[in-house]
Amino acid sequence: MNKQGRGAVMLVRRHAPRALWPWLVLPASLTAALRRAYGRSDTPQVLLLGSGRGVARPEERRHLRLHRGERVFWREVLLHGGDAGRPALWARTTVPLRGLRQGLLPLTRQGTRPIGDLLFRHRRLRRSAIVIERRRRQRAWSWARRSILQRGPSQALIEERFSHYLPAWHGRGRR
């Protein structure tokens, strides 16, 4: 866990567009902020790209400080405002299997519900510094962020890539 604490931001590359900046640095739930931006309680909608159990990727091992071969639960989704062809963002959540046994098992049952509703409901949730990066190889997903959410001994790596279909910022919504 990063010692910078809640709300800290670490930029890997500068000059994010001004309109994107509030989305990138938001320490609270993107789901709540997207609801506010879309102006409807039934959004964002989730398109489940995949989920399951497997071996952690090298970068996931590094960020979560896992051993080689350690198994994780992963989930990838697109969040959109009603048109899956125009997603606001792509997100991947990775949780070590031991974290599922320590209170994060409900993550495996989210299906097409936003994960932010589950994670940010807990008052004891702590977030590491948000690391912001510019990804050059995928133009549609040029800005990304990642952080680790921790609740007790359980951790979840959250990675989000923003698309040019992201709605205009309308405030942070609820935590």
Solvent accessible surface area in square Angstrom, and as a share of the most:
residue,aa,sasa,rsa
1,M,47,0.21
2,N,46,0.23
3,K,198,0.84
4,Q,105,0.47
5,G,28,0.27
6,R,140,0.51
7,G,35,0.34
8,A,21,0.17
9,V,53,0.30
10,M,76,0.34
11,L,48,0.24
12,V,89,0.51
13,R,112,0.41
14,R,161,0.59
15,H,163,0.73
16,A,18,0.14
17,P,71,0.45
18,R,218,0.80
19,A,82,0.64
20,L,23,0.11
21,W,91,0.32
22,P,37,0.23
23,W,2,0.01
24,L,0,0.00
25,V,33,0.19
26,L,6,0.03
27,P,37,0.23
28,A,2,0.01
29,S,4,0.03
30,L,11,0.05
31,T,7,0.04
32,A,18,0.14
33,A,0,0.00
34,L,0,0.00
35,R,61,0.22
36,R,140,0.51
37,A,15,0.12
38,Y,47,0.18
39,G,64,0.61
40,R,109,0.40
41,S,99,0.64
42,D,92,0.48
43,T,1,0.00
44,P,5,0.03
45,Q,72,0.32
46,V,14,0.08
47,L,74,0.37
48,L,66,0.33
49,L,88,0.44
50,G,19,0.18
51,S,53,0.34
52,G,23,0.22
53,R,126,0.46
54,G,17,0.16
55,V,88,0.51
56,A,4,0.03
57,R,98,0.36
58,P,85,0.53
59,E,59,0.27
60,E,1,0.00
61,R,47,0.17
62,R,156,0.57
63,H,40,0.18
64,L,4,0.02
65,R,186,0.68
66,L,17,0.08
67,H,146,0.65
68,R,197,0.72
69,G,39,0.37
70,E,34,0.15
71,R,111,0.40
72,V,1,0.00
73,F,11,0.05
74,W,65,0.23
75,R,8,0.03
76,E,28,0.12
77,V,7,0.04
78,L,24,0.12
79,L,11,0.06
80,H,13,0.06
81,G,20,0.19
82,G,47,0.45
83,D,71,0.37
84,A,42,0.32
85,G,58,0.56
86,R,134,0.49
87,P,14,0.09
88,A,0,0.00
89,L,3,0.02
90,W,26,0.09
91,A,13,0.10
92,R,11,0.04
93,T,5,0.03
94,T,0,0.00
95,V,0,0.00
96,P,4,0.02
97,L,29,0.14
98,R,97,0.36
99,G,2,0.02
100,L,6,0.03
101,R,184,0.67
102,Q,86,0.38
103,G,38,0.37
104,L,10,0.05
105,L,71,0.35
106,P,54,0.34
107,L,0,0.00
108,T,41,0.24
109,R,149,0.54
110,Q,14,0.06
111,G,36,0.34
112,T,90,0.52
113,R,135,0.49
114,P,14,0.09
115,I,24,0.12
116,G,8,0.07
117,D,63,0.33
118,L,15,0.07
119,L,5,0.02
120,F,26,0.11
121,R,159,0.58
122,H,50,0.22
123,R,198,0.72
124,R,188,0.69
125,L,5,0.03
126,R,133,0.49
127,R,10,0.04
128,S,8,0.05
129,A,2,0.02
130,I,1,0.00
131,V,17,0.10
132,I,0,0.00
133,E,34,0.15
134,R,108,0.39
135,R,47,0.17
136,R,160,0.58
137,R,191,0.70
138,Q,72,0.32
139,R,224,0.82
140,A,47,0.36
141,W,44,0.15
142,S,30,0.19
143,W,8,0.03
144,A,3,0.02
145,R,6,0.02
146,R,43,0.16
147,S,5,0.03
148,I,18,0.09
149,L,4,0.02
150,Q,35,0.16
151,R,60,0.22
152,G,50,0.48
153,P,103,0.65
154,S,2,0.01
155,Q,34,0.15
156,A,1,0.01
157,L,1,0.01
158,I,9,0.05
159,E,18,0.08
160,E,14,0.06
161,R,43,0.16
162,F,5,0.02
163,S,9,0.06
164,H,134,0.60
165,Y,73,0.28
166,L,27,0.13
167,P,25,0.15
168,A,73,0.57
169,W,76,0.27
170,H,99,0.44
171,G,22,0.21
172,R,116,0.42
173,G,27,0.26
174,R,196,0.72
175,R,81,0.30
